[in-house]
Amino acid sequence: QVQLVETGGGLVQAGGSLRLSCAASGSIFSINAMGWFRQAPGKQRELVAGIHSDGRLDYVDSVKGRFTISRDNAKNTVYLQMNSLKPEDTAVYYCHADNIEGMDYWGKGTLVTVSS
């Protein structure tokens, strides 16, 4: 089992920045990729950014150039630095991990609200 705990959400004005953190615990040796998803009211959950075990990065087009995902293996933590935030970035952000057996793990989510 893998446990994921997100921190760092909050309220910010448009153009501002936030950094989300996701600390992993448990069977962390089995983790393959980690990433961040988000779900806005009335919308489907979408992948925002992902980082694979080989270092490959994925970003949804709407955040490219504004968001940066990184991973600190020593701290078992993945970060999402969000700059130039827009009201449309408002959502609950979820940390995700999958393991080498293809199992998915989710955090409880952290709310990011961007005011205009």
Order of alpha helices (4+ residues) and beta strands (2+ residues): beta-beta-beta-beta-beta-beta-beta-beta-beta-beta-beta
